[in-house]
């Protein structure tokens, strides 16, 4: 396709100009300054055309330069042609699939009315076109040399179900582990329902519901992790529980396997200390709902290597996600700010300053947030919010992280938000 593109542009500008365009673009002399001018000046040197026997002899200084009507049109559109050509080559090399390249070539057609008449010269020797076949499949998983085939997911709660679904729909083989068979059966039902809803809303191709579910193996046995390449842990925000889980799966998983903690606040360095592979432990803080949120907060622990970070980036790219890498600190960036906001909003309800709906409406309509802080708390889970704030309070010993008494009371009463049908709002459809 690149050869086809160059040949197409060669019909309207000389070959040396194409080379000059690439060199100037590659080494920083971009055309944006030229394009910003109202009338860009083209300095294409007209090509010398040899005369036929019937043509009159040229001027006293030899054959004259002849410029055809089509060459003048190409000169007038030089800036647009250069920008289109450079963008085509740059984006094609970056994408390496070339599926959309023929469409961009066609976009150059209106810039010239017709192809320039070939001069009456001997045809130049051209190299034969060679078709270059692009490797199909996910470039993030193939070109990097990092073949991530099997991914373990620990915990079949709200976040674990979302991560497993996203991985399965992306073509990974998933081992979903939880302590109870009933929780796994519930997870299977929720994933089936979510995939059907996703296909109805997006109306796109991809794996069928049965095919996606076929990529997930539901199990209560940690020994099924003996051949995984990557593990994502999504259990409760309680350090003693997490410590026990990592000590259980560390000797079972192969030495090359990477552990990612989908934690809200617990230090990644502390988690890594519970394993024999601290260089292969990092944080991957997914947002809820996982299949709909394209950004992930990746946390680098004290011992985490750059190779581990790069492997995590390739895994996320295979899931269709991007990431921001931050350093390790309790709460990281997102929850160190968000949990303070949520906790303070709960204090407003506790002090009878405003009702939950009024607080959320102020955030939506005054600040443009899609959800208010209390709606967000219900979505995350009030128990998870409380545990995260307690971790921050314990880690920093700062009174600003003191959990609101109302939040503790609601969690003790079993009001956990959307996950069980009642929080600051009532979700009767969930409870049913």
C-alpha positions in Angstrom: 0.0 0.0 0.0 2.9 2.4 0.8 4.3 1.7 -2.7 0.9 2.4 -4.2 0.7 5.7 -2.3 4.1 6.8 -3.4 3.4 6.0 -7.1 0.1 7.9 -6.9 1.8 11.0 -5.5 4.7 10.6 -8.0 2.3 11.3 -10.8 1.8 14.8 -9.5 5.2 15.8 -8.0 8.8 14.8 -8.7 10.4 12.0 -6.8 13.1 14.2 -5.3 10.3 16.4 -3.8 8.8 13.3 -2.1 12.1 12.5 -0.6 12.6 16.1 0.6 9.1 16.0 2.2 9.9 12.9 4.2 13.3 14.2 5.3 12.0 17.6 6.4 9.1 16.0 8.3 11.3 13.4 9.9 13.9 15.8 11.1 11.6 18.5 12.5 11.2 21.0 9.7 7.5 20.5 9.6 5.0 22.1 7.2 2.7 23.5 9.8 4.4 26.9 9.6 3.9 26.8 5.8 0.3 25.7 6.1 -0.5 28.5 8.5 0.2 31.1 5.8 -2.8 32.2 3.7 -1.1 31.5 0.4 1.7 28.9 0.8 4.4 29.4 -1.8 5.4 26.3 -3.7 8.9 25.9 -4.9 8.6 22.8 -7.0 11.2 22.8 -9.8 9.5 22.0 -13.1 10.6 18.8 -14.6 12.6 19.0 -17.9 10.6 17.6 -20.8 12.4 16.5 -24.0 10.9 17.7 -27.3 9.5 15.5 -29.9 10.8 15.7 -33.4 7.8 17.8 -34.4 8.3 20.3 -31.6 10.1 23.6 -32.3 13.7 23.9 -31.1 14.1 25.4 -27.6 15.5 28.8 -26.8 19.1 29.9 -27.4 20.2 28.5 -24.1 18.9 25.0 -24.8 15.6 23.2 -24.2 13.2 25.2 -22.2 11.3 24.0 -19.1 7.7 23.1 -19.9 5.1 23.2 -17.2 1.7 21.6 -17.9 -1.6 22.6 -16.6 -1.7 19.7 -14.2 1.7 20.5 -12.8 0.5 24.1 -12.1 -2.5 22.6 -10.2 -0.2 20.3 -8.3 1.9 23.4 -7.4 -1.1 25.3 -6.1 -2.1 22.4 -3.9 1.4 21.5 -2.8 0.9 22.3 0.9 -2.3 20.1 1.1 -0.6 17.3 -0.9 2.4 17.3 1.3 0.4 17.3 4.5 -1.8 14.5 3.2 1.1 12.5 2.0 3.1 12.8 5.3 0.1 12.0 7.4 -0.7 9.0 5.3 2.9 7.6 5.6 3.2 8.4 9.3 -0.2 7.0 10.3 0.2 4.0 8.1 3.6 3.1 9.7 2.1 3.7 13.2 -1.0 1.5 12.5 0.7 -1.1 10.4 -2.6 -2.5 9.2 -3.1 -0.2 6.2 -6.9 -1.0 6.1 -7.9 2.7 5.6 -4.9 3.7 3.4 -6.7 3.3 0.0 -9.4 5.7 1.2 -6.8 8.3 1.9 -5.2 7.9 -1.4 -8.6 8.5 -3.0 -8.9 11.7 -1.0 -5.9 13.1 -3.0 -7.9 12.8 -6.3 -9.8 16.1 -6.0 -6.6 18.0 -5.7 -5.8 17.3 -9.4 -8.2 17.2 -12.3 -6.4 14.5 -14.2 -3.1 12.8 -14.4 -0.3 14.7 -16.1 0.4 13.6 -19.7 3.6 11.5 -19.7 6.5 13.2 -21.5 7.8 11.6 -24.7 10.8 10.0 -23.1 12.1 6.6 -22.8 10.4 4.8 -19.9 12.5 4.7 -16.7 13.5 1.5 -15.1 11.3 1.0 -12.1 11.6 -1.6 -9.4 8.8 -4.1 -9.5 6.2 -3.7 -6.8 6.5 -6.1 -3.9 3.5 -6.8 -1.8 4.2 -6.6 1.9 1.9 -8.7 4.0 1.1 -7.4 7.5 0.8 -9.7 10.3 -2.7 -9.9 11.5 -3.9 -10.0 15.0 -3.3 -7.8 18.0 0.0 -5.9 17.5 0.4 -5.3 21.2 0.6 -9.1 21.9 2.5 -10.2 18.8 5.0 -7.6 17.8 6.3 -7.1 21.3 7.2 -10.8 21.7 5.2 -10.9 24.9 2.7 -13.7 24.3 0.1 -13.4 27.1 -2.2 -16.3 26.6 -3.7 -17.2 30.0 -4.7 -14.6 32.7 -5.8 -15.4 36.2 -8.4 -13.3 37.9 -8.7 -13.6 41.7 -12.1 -12.6 43.1 -15.5 -12.9 41.5 -16.9 -9.7 42.9 -18.0 -6.6 41.0 -14.4 -5.7 39.8 -13.3 -9.3 39.2 -16.4 -10.0 37.1 -15.7 -6.8 35.0 -12.0 -7.7 34.5 -12.8 -11.3 33.5 -15.5 -10.2 31.1 -13.2 -7.6 29.4 -10.3 -10.1 29.1 -12.6 -12.8 27.7 -14.1 -10.5 25.1 -10.6 -9.5 24.1 -9.6 -13.1 23.3 -7.6 -14.0 26.4 -8.1 -17.3 28.3 -9.2 -16.5 31.8 -9.1 -18.5 35.0 -11.6 -16.8 37.4 -10.9 -17.9 41.0 -13.2 -17.4 44.1 -13.7 -19.3 47.4 -17.4 -20.1 46.8 -19.1 -22.0 44.0 -22.3 -19.9 44.5 -20.3 -16.7 43.9 -18.8 -18.2 40.7 -22.3 -19.2 39.5 -23.5 -15.7 40.1 -20.5 -14.3 38.3 -21.2 -16.5 35.3 -24.8 -15.2 35.1 -23.8 -11.6 35.5 -21.1 -11.9 32.7 -23.6 -13.5 30.3 -26.1 -10.7 31.0 -23.5 -8.0 30.6 -22.1 -9.4 27.3 -25.6 -9.6 25.8 -26.3 -6.0 26.9 -22.9 -4.8 25.5 -23.6 -6.4 22.1 -27.1 -4.8 22.0 -25.8 -1.4 22.8 -22.6 -1.5 20.6 -24.2 -3.5 17.8 -20.7 -4.6 16.8 -19.0 -7.9 15.9 -16.6 -9.7 18.1 -17.0 -12.8 20.1 -20.5 -14.2 20.7 -21.8 -14.6 24.2 -21.1 -18.3 24.3 -17.6 -17.9 22.8 -16.7 -15.2 25.3 -17.9 -17.3 28.2 -16.0 -20.3 26.8 -12.8 -18.3 27.4 -13.5 -18.2 31.1 -12.8 -21.2 33.4 -14.5 -20.8 36.8 -12.8 -22.5 39.7 -12.3 -22.5 43.4 -8.9 -24.2 43.1 -5.7 -22.1 43.1 -3.8 -24.9 41.4 -5.4 -24.0 38.1 -3.1 -21.0 38.1 -0.1 -23.2 37.4 0.2 -22.1 33.7 -0.9 -18.4 33.9 1.2 -15.6 32.4 -0.5 -12.8 34.4 -2.7 -12.6 37.5 -5.0 -9.7 38.4 -6.2 -9.8 42.1 -9.5 -8.1 43.0 -10.3 -9.1 46.5 -11.5 -7.1 49.5 -9.5 -4.1 50.8 -8.2 -5.9 53.9 -4.5 -6.4 54.2 -4.6 -9.7 56.2 -6.9 -11.3 53.5 -4.7 -10.0 50.7 -1.5 -11.2 52.3 -2.9 -14.7 52.7 -4.1 -14.9 49.1 -0.7 -13.8 47.7 1.1 -16.3 49.9 -1.2 -19.0 48.5 -0.8 -18.2 44.8 2.9 -17.3 44.8 4.2 -20.9 44.9 1.6 -22.1 42.5 2.1 -19.7 39.6 5.0 -20.1 37.2 8.1 -17.9 37.9 7.5 -15.7 34.9 3.9 -14.8 35.9 3.3 -11.2 36.8 1.0 -10.2 39.7 -1.2 -7.1 39.4 -3.1 -5.8 42.4 -6.4 -4.1 41.6 -6.4 -2.4 44.9 -7.9 1.0 45.9 -5.5 2.1 48.5 -3.1 -0.5 49.8 0.6 0.0 49.1 2.0 -2.1 46.2 5.3 -2.3 47.9 3.6 -3.9 50.9 1.8 -6.4 48.7 5.0 -7.3 46.9 6.6 -8.1 50.2 4.2 -11.1 50.6 5.7 -12.7 47.5 9.0 -14.1 46.3 8.8 -12.0 43.1 8.7 -8.3 44.2 10.1 -7.2 40.8 7.0 -8.7 39.1 4.4 -7.1 41.2 2.6 -3.8 40.3 -0.8 -2.1 40.8 -3.5 -1.9 38.1 -6.4 0.2 39.4 -9.3 -0.4 37.1 -12.4 1.8 37.2 -15.9 0.5 37.5 -17.6 -0.7 35.2 -14.4 -2.1 33.8 -15.5 -2.9 30.2 -16.6 0.7 29.8 -13.7 2.6 31.3 -10.7 2.8 29.0 -8.2 4.4 31.4 -6.4 2.4 34.1 -4.1 3.7 36.9 -0.9 1.6 36.9 1.2 1.8 40.0 4.9 1.1 40.1 6.1 -0.5 43.4 9.5 0.1 44.9 11.0 -3.1 43.3 8.8 -3.1 40.1 11.0 -3.3 37.0 10.4 -1.5 33.7 9.9 -4.8 32.0 7.0 -5.6 34.3 5.5 -2.2 33.5 5.8 -2.7 29.8 4.2 -6.1 30.0 1.3 -4.6 31.9 0.9 -1.9 29.2 0.8 -4.6 26.5 -1.9 -6.5 28.4 -4.0 -3.4 28.8 -3.5 -2.5 25.1 -4.8 -6.0 24.3 -7.9 -5.1 26.4 -8.4 -1.9 24.5 -7.3 0.3 27.3 -4.7 3.0 28.0 -2.9 3.7 31.3 -1.2 6.4 33.4 1.8 5.1 35.4 2.2 6.6 38.9 4.5 5.9 41.8 3.5 4.0 44.9 1.7 5.8 47.7 -1.4 4.8 49.7 -4.4 5.7 47.6 -2.2 6.5 44.6 -3.7 9.5 42.8 -7.3 8.8 42.1 -8.5 7.5 45.5 -6.3 9.8 47.6 -8.4 12.6 46.1 -11.7 10.8 45.5 -12.1 9.2 48.9 -11.6 12.5 50.7 -14.4 14.0 48.5 -16.7 11.1 49.2 -16.0 11.1 52.9 -16.6 14.8 53.1 -19.9 14.5 51.2 -21.0 11.8 53.7 -20.2 14.3 56.5 -22.5 16.8 54.9 -25.3 14.3 55.1 -24.3 13.4 58.6 -24.4 17.1 59.7 -27.8 17.6 57.9 -26.4 20.3 55.6 -28.1 18.8 52.6 -29.7 15.6 51.3 -27.8 13.1 49.1 -29.7 14.1 46.0 -29.0 17.8 46.5 -25.3 17.2 47.0 -25.0 15.1 43.9 -27.0 17.6 41.8 -24.6 20.4 42.8 -21.7 18.4 41.5 -23.4 17.4 38.3 -24.9 20.7 37.3 -22.3 23.1 38.8 -19.1 21.2 38.0 -20.2 19.1 35.1 -19.5 15.7 36.8 -21.4 12.8 35.3 -22.1 11.5 38.8 -22.1 13.1 42.2 -19.8 11.9 45.0 -22.5 9.9 46.8 -23.7 8.3 43.5 -20.1 7.3 42.9 -19.8 5.9 46.4 -22.9 3.7 45.8 -21.3 2.5 42.5 -18.0 1.7 44.1 -19.5 0.1 47.2 -19.8 1.8 50.6 -17.8 -1.1 52.2 -15.0 -0.6 49.7 -15.0 3.2 50.3 -14.9 2.7 54.1 -12.0 0.2 53.9 -10.1 2.5 51.5 -10.5 5.5 53.8 -9.4 3.4 56.8 -6.2 2.4 54.9 -5.5 6.0 54.2 -6.1 7.0 57.8 -3.8 4.2 59.0 -1.1 5.0 56.5 -0.9 8.8 56.9 -2.1 9.1 60.5 -3.9 12.3 59.4 -7.3 13.3 60.8 -8.5 14.5 57.4 -8.9 10.8 56.5 -11.0 10.0 59.6 -14.0 8.0 58.3 -17.4 9.6 58.8 -19.5 7.8 61.6 -22.5 7.7 59.2 -20.4 5.7 56.7 -19.4 3.2 59.3 -23.0 2.9 60.5 -24.3 2.3 56.9 -21.7 -0.4 56.3 -22.5 -2.1 59.6 -26.2 -2.1 58.6 -25.4 -3.8 55.3 -26.1 -0.8 53.1 -23.3 -1.3 50.5 -24.8 0.5 47.5 -25.6 -0.9 44.1 -24.1 -4.3 44.8 -26.8 -5.2 47.2 -29.6 -2.7 46.2 -29.4 -0.1 49.0 -26.9 2.7 49.8 -27.5 6.4 49.7 -30.1 5.6 47.1 -32.4 2.6 46.6 -31.8 0.2 43.7 -34.8 -2.0 43.8 -34.0 -3.7 40.4 -30.7 -4.9 41.9 -32.2 -6.1 45.1 -34.8 -8.1 43.2 
